[in-house]
Amino acid sequence: MFLVAAAIAAVLSLGAGEASAQRIQNPNFTQPPAKDGYTYPDCYCTDSKGQRVEKGQKACLTIGSRRVLARCELSVNNPIWRPESEGCPGV
């Protein structure tokens, strides 16, 4: 069953193209309102100091010996850090 699902996902991704990737990474996307009686989960990122960072906000992260400016986003319903630039200008 898993192999069938993986094959279908692979075929569908072939036609996705660049427009689909841009739509997924669009920082201007807003979620539609939740249905009556339901709520969206409280999703946020955590910075290097353990502080809460809301979706769409940026933070300077230290990864090994590198400093990176990154934005908190969602990927497949999981909060992730998406790097924006090397270094942390103004920080």
Z-matrix of the N, CA and C atoms (Angstrom, degrees):
N
C 1 1.447
C 2 1.521 1 110.75
N 3 1.356 2 116.12 1 -41.75
C 4 1.457 3 119.79 2 179.70
C 5 1.525 4 111.43 3 -61.82
N 6 1.346 5 117.03 4 -41.17
C 7 1.457 6 120.44 5 -179.16
C 8 1.517 7 111.53 6 -64.45
N 9 1.326 8 117.49 7 -36.78
C 10 1.464 9 120.97 8 178.30
C 11 1.521 10 109.56 9 -65.15
N 12 1.332 11 117.32 10 -45.16
C 13 1.466 12 121.08 11 179.46
C 14 1.521 13 110.53 12 -63.22
N 15 1.336 14 117.66 13 -40.52
C 16 1.456 15 121.28 14 179.26
C 17 1.527 16 110.67 15 -65.11
N 18 1.329 17 117.48 16 -40.11
C 19 1.465 18 120.91 17 179.07
C 20 1.524 19 110.83 18 -65.48
N 21 1.316 20 116.92 19 -42.31
C 22 1.470 21 120.22 20 178.56
C 23 1.519 22 110.21 21 -63.25
N 24 1.323 23 117.48 22 -43.50
C 25 1.463 24 121.32 23 178.94
C 26 1.526 25 110.85 24 -61.89
N 27 1.336 26 116.96 25 -39.80
C 28 1.466 27 120.59 26 179.63
C 29 1.516 28 111.00 27 -65.33
N 30 1.324 29 117.87 28 -42.31
C 31 1.469 30 121.43 29 179.86
C 32 1.524 31 110.11 30 -65.64
N 33 1.315 32 117.08 31 -43.36
C 34 1.458 33 120.05 32 -179.79
C 35 1.517 34 111.66 33 -65.15
N 36 1.326 35 117.53 34 -35.16
C 37 1.457 36 120.05 35 -178.66
C 38 1.523 37 111.96 36 -71.29
N 39 1.336 38 118.18 37 -22.96
C 40 1.464 39 120.51 38 178.95
C 41 1.518 40 111.57 39 -62.23
N 42 1.310 41 117.65 40 -36.22
C 43 1.453 42 120.65 41 -178.93
C 44 1.514 43 113.74 42 -91.98
N 45 1.320 44 116.95 43 0.33
C 46 1.461 45 119.98 44 -175.90
C 47 1.516 46 111.45 45 -66.47
N 48 1.322 47 117.74 46 -45.67
C 49 1.446 48 121.71 47 175.91
C 50 1.514 49 114.36 48 68.60
N 51 1.334 50 114.36 49 -173.93
C 52 1.457 51 121.52 50 -175.48
C 53 1.519 52 112.64 51 -71.55
N 54 1.332 53 118.24 52 -33.45
C 55 1.462 54 120.92 53 -179.26
C 56 1.517 55 111.30 54 -61.55
N 57 1.330 56 116.81 55 -38.65
C 58 1.461 57 120.52 56 179.00
C 59 1.515 58 110.53 57 -65.88
N 60 1.328 59 118.21 58 -41.76
C 61 1.462 60 121.46 59 179.16
C 62 1.518 61 110.66 60 -63.08
N 63 1.329 62 117.86 61 -38.31
C 64 1.460 63 120.49 62 178.14
C 65 1.518 64 110.57 63 -67.23
N 66 1.314 65 118.15 64 -38.46
C 67 1.459 66 121.13 65 -179.59
C 68 1.522 67 110.36 66 -65.16
N 69 1.332 68 117.59 67 -40.00
C 70 1.456 69 122.01 68 -179.02
C 71 1.522 70 110.78 69 -65.88
N 72 1.324 71 118.60 70 -37.53
C 73 1.455 72 122.43 71 -175.76
C 74 1.522 73 112.82 72 -93.82
N 75 1.326 74 119.00 73 10.02
C 76 1.452 75 122.00 74 -177.52
C 77 1.523 76 110.65 75 -69.14
N 78 1.355 77 117.92 76 113.23
C 79 1.462 78 119.85 77 -179.19
C 80 1.531 79 112.67 78 -71.64
N 81 1.332 80 118.09 79 -10.44
C 82 1.468 81 121.56 80 -179.31
C 83 1.523 82 112.59 81 -89.49
N 84 1.324 83 117.69 82 0.18
C 85 1.456 84 121.87 83 -179.55
C 86 1.520 85 109.96 84 -67.87
N 87 1.317 86 117.14 85 134.30
C 88 1.465 87 121.45 86 173.69
C 89 1.521 88 108.27 87 -121.45
N 90 1.318 89 115.75 88 140.68
C 91 1.452 90 120.29 89 -178.72
C 92 1.521 91 109.73 90 -69.68
N 93 1.313 92 117.32 91 144.90
C 94 1.460 93 119.62 92 173.23
C 95 1.526 94 109.12 93 -68.35
N 96 1.328 95 118.11 94 159.34
C 97 1.466 96 118.45 95 178.52
C 98 1.523 97 111.05 96 -61.81
N 99 1.324 98 115.54 97 146.64
C 100 1.468 99 120.64 98 178.96
C 101 1.520 100 109.26 99 -69.77
N 102 1.317 101 116.34 100 151.87
C 103 1.465 102 120.65 101 178.09
C 104 1.525 103 109.75 102 -65.27
N 105 1.311 104 116.20 103 157.14
C 106 1.463 105 121.00 104 179.24
C 107 1.519 106 110.46 105 -54.73
N 108 1.325 107 115.85 106 131.14
C 109 1.453 108 121.25 107 178.43
C 110 1.522 109 114.34 108 86.75
N 111 1.351 110 118.41 109 -1.82
C 112 1.455 111 122.05 110 -179.04
C 113 1.527 112 109.66 111 -124.12
N 114 1.329 113 116.46 112 156.03
C 115 1.460 114 121.62 113 174.88
C 116 1.519 115 108.86 114 -135.51
N 117 1.325 116 115.49 115 157.78
C 118 1.461 117 120.08 116 174.43
C 119 1.528 118 108.45 117 -80.73
N 120 1.334 119 117.85 118 149.73
C 121 1.466 120 119.41 119 177.39
C 122 1.528 121 110.30 120 -66.94
N 123 1.317 122 116.07 121 154.45
C 124 1.454 123 122.51 122 179.04
C 125 1.524 124 108.41 123 -79.97
N 126 1.344 125 118.22 124 99.47
C 127 1.461 126 122.55 125 -176.11
C 128 1.517 127 110.11 126 -107.05
N 129 1.319 128 116.55 127 132.76
C 130 1.453 129 122.53 128 178.66
C 131 1.519 130 108.50 129 -156.63
N 132 1.332 131 116.63 130 167.51
C 133 1.461 132 122.04 131 176.78
C 134 1.524 133 108.67 132 -105.18
N 135 1.320 134 115.70 133 167.33
C 136 1.456 135 122.12 134 176.01
C 137 1.521 136 107.47 135 -124.08
N 138 1.355 137 116.71 136 128.84
C 139 1.461 138 119.54 137 -178.14
C 140 1.522 139 111.20 138 -82.34
N 141 1.332 140 116.75 139 -176.09
C 142 1.465 141 122.33 140 -176.23
C 143 1.521 142 113.07 141 -62.29
N 144 1.327 143 116.79 142 -22.79
C 145 1.474 144 121.34 143 -178.69
C 146 1.526 145 111.99 144 -96.23
N 147 1.337 146 117.36 145 2.67
C 148 1.455 147 120.89 146 179.89
C 149 1.521 148 113.88 147 85.94
N 150 1.332 149 117.68 148 9.43
C 151 1.454 150 122.14 149 -179.33
C 152 1.530 151 110.50 150 -85.10
N 153 1.312 152 116.26 151 146.17
C 154 1.462 153 122.46 152 179.05
C 155 1.530 154 109.54 153 -73.82
N 156 1.336 155 116.39 154 134.41
C 157 1.461 156 123.03 155 177.01
C 158 1.523 157 107.12 156 -126.99
N 159 1.325 158 117.60 157 123.39
C 160 1.463 159 122.45 158 -177.37
C 161 1.524 160 111.43 159 -73.90
N 162 1.338 161 116.42 160 156.39
C 163 1.469 162 121.61 161 177.45
C 164 1.530 163 109.37 162 -55.06
N 165 1.319 164 116.30 163 137.45
C 166 1.453 165 122.18 164 178.16
C 167 1.515 166 113.87 165 91.04
N 168 1.326 167 118.25 166 -17.83
C 169 1.457 168 120.76 167 178.89
C 170 1.519 169 110.30 168 -83.93
N 171 1.340 170 115.64 169 156.44
C 172 1.460 171 121.46 170 179.99
C 173 1.523 172 109.83 171 -108.84
N 174 1.326 173 115.26 172 154.96
C 175 1.457 174 121.89 173 176.79
C 176 1.519 175 109.30 174 -148.73
N 177 1.318 176 115.78 175 153.53
C 178 1.453 177 121.49 176 175.01
C 179 1.517 178 107.71 177 -90.32
N 180 1.334 179 116.75 178 121.57
C 181 1.456 180 121.92 179 -178.18
C 182 1.521 181 110.04 180 -114.23
N 183 1.317 182 116.42 181 145.13
C 184 1.459 183 121.69 182 173.85
C 185 1.515 184 107.27 183 -104.48
N 186 1.339 185 115.58 184 118.29
C 187 1.462 186 122.11 185 -179.71
C 188 1.519 187 106.70 186 -119.21
N 189 1.320 188 116.32 187 103.22
C 190 1.460 189 120.47 188 -173.55
C 191 1.514 190 108.80 189 65.74
N 192 1.321 191 117.07 190 -118.60
C 193 1.465 192 120.81 191 178.04
C 194 1.529 193 111.59 192 -101.97
N 195 1.335 194 117.72 193 1.72
C 196 1.468 195 121.50 194 -178.91
C 197 1.522 196 111.14 195 -95.43
N 198 1.332 197 116.04 196 148.84
C 199 1.460 198 121.87 197 170.00
C 200 1.523 199 106.71 198 -112.78
N 201 1.340 200 116.34 199 130.70
C 202 1.456 201 122.27 200 -174.35
C 203 1.523 202 109.16 201 -132.38
N 204 1.327 203 116.41 202 136.65
C 205 1.455 204 121.34 203 171.84
C 206 1.524 205 106.30 204 -89.37
N 207 1.338 206 117.33 205 122.77
C 208 1.460 207 121.48 206 -175.32
C 209 1.520 208 110.52 207 -133.31
N 210 1.344 209 115.37 208 155.48
C 211 1.468 210 122.62 209 179.00
C 212 1.525 211 108.78 210 -110.36
N 213 1.330 212 116.55 211 138.96
C 214 1.454 213 122.41 212 176.69
C 215 1.526 214 108.58 213 -79.82
N 216 1.334 215 117.36 214 123.00
C 217 1.464 216 122.66 215 -179.79
C 218 1.518 217 110.08 216 -139.10
N 219 1.326 218 115.90 217 174.27
C 220 1.461 219 121.48 218 174.80
C 221 1.519 220 109.49 219 -106.44
N 222 1.325 221 116.70 220 141.13
C 223 1.455 222 122.80 221 174.05
C 224 1.522 223 106.94 222 -137.40
N 225 1.309 224 116.59 223 115.13
C 226 1.456 225 122.35 224 -178.64
C 227 1.539 226 109.86 225 50.77
N 228 1.321 227 115.34 226 50.11
C 229 1.465 228 123.70 227 177.77
C 230 1.526 229 114.67 228 63.75
N 231 1.328 230 117.88 229 21.79
C 232 1.457 231 122.23 230 177.20
C 233 1.516 232 109.59 231 -124.95
N 234 1.327 233 118.56 232 135.12
C 235 1.469 234 119.51 233 176.62
C 236 1.524 235 110.09 234 -70.08
N 237 1.334 236 116.30 235 135.65
C 238 1.467 237 121.79 236 179.56
C 239 1.522 238 109.29 237 -138.00
N 240 1.316 239 115.99 238 161.47
C 241 1.455 240 122.27 239 171.15
C 242 1.520 241 107.84 240 -100.18
N 243 1.328 242 117.36 241 122.80
C 244 1.463 243 122.24 242 178.20
C 245 1.537 244 107.23 243 -107.71
N 246 1.349 245 117.84 244 112.09
C 247 1.473 246 120.41 245 -177.74
C 248 1.520 247 111.89 246 -59.12
N 249 1.331 248 115.74 247 137.88
C 250 1.469 249 121.83 248 178.11
C 251 1.528 250 110.55 249 -106.25
N 252 1.347 251 116.60 250 -42.70
C 253 1.469 252 119.60 251 -179.16
C 254 1.520 253 109.79 252 -159.69
N 255 1.335 254 114.71 253 157.18
C 256 1.461 255 120.40 254 174.30
C 257 1.523 256 108.29 255 -76.16
N 258 1.296 257 115.88 256 144.64
C 259 1.466 258 120.46 257 -179.64
C 260 1.519 259 110.48 258 76.53
N 261 1.308 260 115.03 259 171.57
C 262 1.468 261 120.54 260 -178.43
C 263 1.531 262 108.47 261 -129.30
N 264 1.326 263 117.64 262 86.32
C 265 1.458 264 120.05 263 -177.91
C 266 1.528 265 111.22 264 -62.64
N 267 1.321 266 115.97 265 131.21
C 268 1.457 267 120.89 266 177.16
C 269 1.512 268 114.31 267 77.93
N 270 1.337 269 117.68 268 5.72
C 271 1.476 270 119.99 269 -178.85
C 272 1.500 271 109.70 270 -115.76
